[in-house]
């Protein structure tokens, strides 16, 4: 069985570049601009990216942005705290979206509050 997440290789990178060089170059330029120091430091942007990568569950992004955060001075504690923020946001979103289920139940029960 093949790995669910095959390792990123130079061959894969070369194939991406070969198949769509303009889009790859544009994405690289966009990424460079996004992660440049600005109102937020590159370190802070990398910590945000670590958190987002955990929410999107992209193993390549988790690895790459954890490395980026470390390279820009983030501590292990800061990285873990960012991951906890992501976990809370993901759980909070599930809780917040319960309003959809509650509304659906109310509508299915003829407009009554669920459980009544």
C-alpha positions in Angstrom: 0.0 0.0 0.0 1.3 3.4 -0.9 1.8 6.0 1.9 -1.2 8.2 2.5 1.1 11.2 2.5 4.0 10.5 0.2 7.2 12.4 1.0 7.8 15.6 -0.8 10.6 15.1 -3.2 12.7 17.1 -5.7 11.1 15.0 -8.4 7.6 16.1 -7.3 8.7 19.7 -7.2 10.2 19.4 -10.7 7.0 17.8 -12.0 4.9 20.7 -10.6 7.2 23.2 -12.1 7.1 21.4 -15.5 3.3 21.0 -15.5 2.4 24.5 -14.5 5.4 26.9 -14.2 3.5 30.2 -14.3 1.1 29.2 -11.5 3.9 27.8 -9.4 5.9 31.0 -9.8 2.9 33.1 -8.9 2.2 31.0 -5.8 5.8 31.2 -4.7 5.7 35.0 -5.1 2.4 35.2 -3.2 3.8 33.1 -0.4 6.9 35.2 -0.1 4.8 38.4 0.0 2.4 37.0 2.6 5.1 35.8 5.0 7.3 38.9 4.7 7.5 41.1 7.8 4.7 43.6 7.9 2.1 44.6 10.5 2.7 41.1 11.8 6.2 39.7 12.1 7.2 36.7 10.0 7.4 34.7 13.3 3.8 35.6 14.1 2.7 34.7 10.6 4.4 31.3 10.8 2.7 30.6 14.2 -0.6 31.5 12.6 0.2 29.2 9.7 1.1 26.3 12.2 -2.4 26.8 13.8 -4.2 26.9 10.4 -2.3 23.9 9.2 -3.6 21.9 12.2 -7.1 23.0 11.4 -6.8 22.1 7.7 -4.9 19.0 8.7 -2.2 19.3 6.1 0.8 17.3 7.2 3.1 19.0 4.7 2.0 22.5 6.0 2.4 21.4 9.6 6.0 20.3 9.0 6.9 23.3 6.8 5.4 26.0 9.0 6.7 24.4 12.2 10.1 24.6 10.7 9.5 28.1 9.5 8.3 29.2 12.9 11.4 27.7 14.5 13.7 29.4 12.0 12.1 32.7 12.8 12.6 32.4 16.5 9.4 30.7 17.8 9.8 28.6 20.9 8.4 25.1 21.3 6.0 26.6 23.9 4.7 29.2 21.4 4.2 26.6 18.7 2.3 24.3 21.1 0.2 27.2 22.3 -0.7 28.0 18.7 -1.7 24.4 18.2 -4.0 24.7 21.3 -5.6 27.8 19.8 -6.3 25.9 16.6 -7.8 23.0 18.6 -10.1 25.4 20.5 -11.2 27.1 17.3 -11.9 23.8 15.6 -14.0 22.6 18.6 -15.6 26.0 18.9 -16.7 25.9 15.3 -18.3 22.5 15.8 -20.2 23.9 18.8 -21.2 27.1 17.0 -22.5 25.2 14.0 -24.8 23.3 16.3 -27.2 26.1 15.6 -27.8 24.6 12.2 -28.8 21.3 13.7 -30.9 22.9 16.4 -32.7 25.1 13.8 -33.2 22.0 11.5 -34.7 20.1 14.4 -37.0 23.0 15.3 -38.2 23.3 11.7 -38.7 19.5 11.4 -40.8 19.6 14.6 -43.1 22.3 13.3 -41.3 25.3 14.8 -41.1 24.1 18.4 -37.9 24.2 20.3 -36.1 20.8 20.2 -37.1 18.5 23.1 -40.4 20.2 23.8 
